[in-house]
């Protein structure tokens, strides 16, 4: 019967690791979106580099 608790413990650890990764990915995506929006705003201000926006989108 002890292996059932080991199995459940392993699942719990894996699920905890996955949720931590998801939270990290959300944080990175939020930061990346913020950075790209700031960068696009700079590109819009500089009209001569506006053609570079096509490669971003």
Secondary structure, 3 states (H helix, E strand, C coil): CHHHHHHHHHHHHHHHHHHHHHHHHHHHHHHHHHHHHHHHHHHHHCHHHHHHHHHHC
